[in-house]
Amino acid sequence: MIEVAIIGAGPAGISVGSCLSKAGISACIFSDERRKIGVHGTVQTIGRSAIEGLIAFGVSKQYLADLSHLPDRTVVDWQEDRDGGTDLFAALPRSLVVDQTRLERALIAIAVRNGANVQPSKAVLIGFDAVKRLWEIECQGRTLFARVVVDATGRAASVIRRNGAKLEMIDALTAWIVSSSTANLSSSLIVVKAVPDGWIFACSECNKSSLTFVGNEATCRLDPAYTSYPTSLVEACHEMGIDPGSREVTRSKSSAAVTCLDRAVVPAMLAVGDAAMALDPLCAEGIAKAIQSGERAAAAITEALQGRFGALIQYERSRRTELSEHLRSRARFYGESRYQSEPFWKSRSNLAWYPGINPKSFQFSL
Ligand SMILES: Cc1cc2nc3c(=O)[nH]c(=O)nc-3n(C[C@H](O)[C@H](O)[C@H](O)COP(=O)(O)OP(=O)(O)OC[C@H]3O[C@@H](n4cnc5c(N)ncnc54)[C@H](O)[C@@H]3O)c2cc1C
């Protein structure tokens, strides 16, 4: 019997499994072998505070240095009309550019050193055995039992939603990612640009340039064949010397939606990281927040397993506070004065909030 089964091996799942194992609680992390570890397998930026968090987690400075380069120059084409709107971009030159897949491998190595069992295979949750009060999980033809399940499946929150939680869509963003080795973007350069129908993030690493366009449903209609692109993405590709139709180019499209569960704690189950709430990629804080959420969830589970269920209320409260803070700062970063009449920019100029918690409407138990 395992104490805590964690479904999903992104930064949040690895973090919760690692912290629980360190605390002497048996934890098993399941990763979906059919999917590449990490959302995109591409480069991401990590801010200064996140770097400190990673070092505290155990990732060696040497390893982070090997993974990254500090950008020489950050080109920001963004015109904000509110005080403080530049803070985010001022922080970029002090950020690291990391390969998420390699970073997650480093995190998994730490989790294993802490005693976590990492299964490189998908686990299927069969259901809750009410007599034994255990979850029944099938993995590679074997049946396993766990007291608590953690949903760390990312934005889909696929496990906890089947068990009563509802996913609220706060902003339906989509990201197009185009990578090319022929692009003319010089290495050690980051470009962040506001465009009428979205925004663009471009950077270069290991002779490969990657361009991410983030837009909304109207500008990013689902097009699995990639035959039509948002106008600004085509323009940006042209500026970078990328032919989006070329066979050398790799393309992917993923959800970048801002989502939140109506509850991240249901009986004997918790959601962490993007499964609990997924932030706007503009903030470049996803990895740091996922790791912090894993640490907080591990602390709450440890307490709750000893009967102190108040820790679960605290976990839920801190999640809501964090989301409200995120939405407030997000509204500031989107204060782009040139495109205020464009539907994409109009829809994010309002200050947003998220309701507080009424503990009576929740069942906080494990
Ligand atoms: C376009 C874009 C750009 C971003 N840029 C940045 C950035 O620059 N900096 C930053 O810090 N963050 C960035 N983020 C956010 C960051 O990638 C995420 O917040 C972070 O990866 C969340 O971690 P997670 O562990 O919660 O989820 P994920 O990383 O999504 O991990 C979930 C894992 O669960 C696995 N899984 C799913 N279903 C199952 C199943 N049934 N069984 C087993 N495994 C399963 C998946 O394969 C995956 O490995 C960006 C996000 C987007 C969309």
The ligand as an SDF file (V2000), in Angstrom:
LIG
                    3D

 53 58  0  0  0  0  0  0  0  0999 V2000
    2.9390   28.6980  -23.6910 C   0  0  0  0  0  0  0  0  0  0  0  0
    3.3940   28.5420  -22.2700 C   0  0  0  0  0  0  0  0  0  0  0  0
    4.5650   29.1520  -21.8720 C   0  0  0  0  0  0  0  0  0  0  0  0
    4.9870   29.0520  -20.5560 C   0  0  0  0  0  0  0  0  0  0  0  0
    6.1360   29.6700  -20.1980 N   0  0  0  0  0  0  0  0  0  0  0  0
    6.5820   29.5680  -18.9430 C   0  0  0  0  0  0  0  0  0  0  0  0
    7.7950   30.1740  -18.5640 C   0  0  0  0  0  0  0  0  0  0  0  0
    8.4640   30.8120  -19.3710 O   0  0  0  0  0  0  0  0  0  0  0  0
    8.2230   30.0280  -17.2780 N   0  0  0  0  0  0  0  0  0  0  0  0
    7.4990   29.3020  -16.3650 C   0  0  0  0  0  0  0  0  0  0  0  0
    7.9330   29.2060  -15.2080 O   0  0  0  0  0  0  0  0  0  0  0  0
    6.3370   28.7130  -16.6900 N   0  0  0  0  0  0  0  0  0  0  0  0
    5.8590   28.8240  -17.9550 C   0  0  0  0  0  0  0  0  0  0  0  0
    4.6970   28.2060  -18.3180 N   0  0  0  0  0  0  0  0  0  0  0  0
    3.9320   27.4580  -17.3080 C   0  0  0  0  0  0  0  0  0  0  0  0
    4.5920   26.1460  -16.8840 C   0  0  0  0  0  0  0  0  0  0  0  0
    4.9760   25.3950  -17.9900 O   0  0  0  0  0  0  0  0  0  0  0  0
    3.5750   25.3530  -16.0450 C   0  0  0  0  0  0  0  0  0  0  0  0
    2.9770   26.2050  -15.0970 O   0  0  0  0  0  0  0  0  0  0  0  0
    4.2140   24.1960  -15.2870 C   0  0  0  0  0  0  0  0  0  0  0  0
    4.7990   23.2860  -16.1900 O   0  0  0  0  0  0  0  0  0  0  0  0
    3.1270   23.4850  -14.4490 C   0  0  0  0  0  0  0  0  0  0  0  0
    3.6310   22.3400  -13.8690 O   0  0  0  0  0  0  0  0  0  0  0  0
    2.6680   21.1260  -13.4550 P   0  0  0  0  0  0  0  0  0  0  0  0
    3.5370   20.1060  -12.8590 O   0  0  0  0  0  0  0  0  0  0  0  0
    1.5380   21.6200  -12.6680 O   0  0  0  0  0  0  0  0  0  0  0  0
    2.0110   20.6060  -14.8240 O   0  0  0  0  0  0  0  0  0  0  0  0
    2.6780   20.0430  -16.1660 P   0  0  0  0  0  0  0  0  0  0  0  0
    4.0370   20.6060  -16.3540 O   0  0  0  0  0  0  0  0  0  0  0  0
    1.6450   20.2300  -17.2250 O   0  0  0  0  0  0  0  0  0  0  0  0
    2.8550   18.5000  -15.8650 O   0  0  0  0  0  0  0  0  0  0  0  0
    1.7820   17.5920  -15.8710 C   0  0  0  0  0  0  0  0  0  0  0  0
    2.3510   16.2120  -16.1540 C   0  0  0  0  0  0  0  0  0  0  0  0
    1.3120   15.2450  -15.9370 O   0  0  0  0  0  0  0  0  0  0  0  0
    1.3900   14.2650  -16.9620 C   0  0  0  0  0  0  0  0  0  0  0  0
    0.0780   13.6260  -17.0740 N   0  0  0  0  0  0  0  0  0  0  0  0
   -1.0790   14.1390  -17.5480 C   0  0  0  0  0  0  0  0  0  0  0  0
   -2.0760   13.2330  -17.4670 N   0  0  0  0  0  0  0  0  0  0  0  0
   -1.5240   12.1370  -16.9020 C   0  0  0  0  0  0  0  0  0  0  0  0
   -2.0380   10.8450  -16.5240 C   0  0  0  0  0  0  0  0  0  0  0  0
   -3.3110   10.5060  -16.6940 N   0  0  0  0  0  0  0  0  0  0  0  0
   -1.1850    9.9420  -15.9670 N   0  0  0  0  0  0  0  0  0  0  0  0
    0.1140   10.2650  -15.7620 C   0  0  0  0  0  0  0  0  0  0  0  0
    0.6430   11.4450  -16.0930 N   0  0  0  0  0  0  0  0  0  0  0  0
   -0.1660   12.3710  -16.6480 C   0  0  0  0  0  0  0  0  0  0  0  0
    1.8090   15.0490  -18.2070 C   0  0  0  0  0  0  0  0  0  0  0  0
    2.3850   14.2130  -19.1780 O   0  0  0  0  0  0  0  0  0  0  0  0
    2.8210   16.0220  -17.6130 C   0  0  0  0  0  0  0  0  0  0  0  0
    4.1120   15.4700  -17.6040 O   0  0  0  0  0  0  0  0  0  0  0  0
    4.2330   28.3000  -19.6200 C   0  0  0  0  0  0  0  0  0  0  0  0
    3.0550   27.6730  -20.0240 C   0  0  0  0  0  0  0  0  0  0  0  0
    2.6260   27.8080  -21.3230 C   0  0  0  0  0  0  0  0  0  0  0  0
    1.3560   27.1300  -21.7530 C   0  0  0  0  0  0  0  0  0  0  0  0
  1  2  1  0
  2  3  1  0
  2 52  2  0
  3  4  2  0
  4  5  1  0
  4 50  1  0
  5  6  2  0
  6  7  1  0
  6 13  1  0
  7  8  2  0
  7  9  1  0
  9 10  1  0
 10 11  2  0
 10 12  1  0
 12 13  2  0
 13 14  1  0
 14 15  1  0
 14 50  1  0
 15 16  1  0
 16 17  1  0
 16 18  1  0
 18 19  1  0
 18 20  1  0
 20 21  1  0
 20 22  1  0
 22 23  1  0
 23 24  1  0
 24 25  2  0
 24 26  1  0
 24 27  1  0
 27 28  1  0
 28 29  2  0
 28 30  1  0
 28 31  1  0
 31 32  1  0
 32 33  1  0
 33 34  1  0
 33 48  1  0
 34 35  1  0
 35 36  1  0
 35 46  1  0
 36 37  1  0
 36 45  1  0
 37 38  2  0
 38 39  1  0
 39 40  1  0
 39 45  2  0
 40 41  1  0
 40 42  2  0
 42 43  1  0
 43 44  2  0
 44 45  1  0
 46 47  1  0
 46 48  1  0
 48 49  1  0
 50 51  2  0
 51 52  1  0
 52 53  1  0
M  END
$$$$
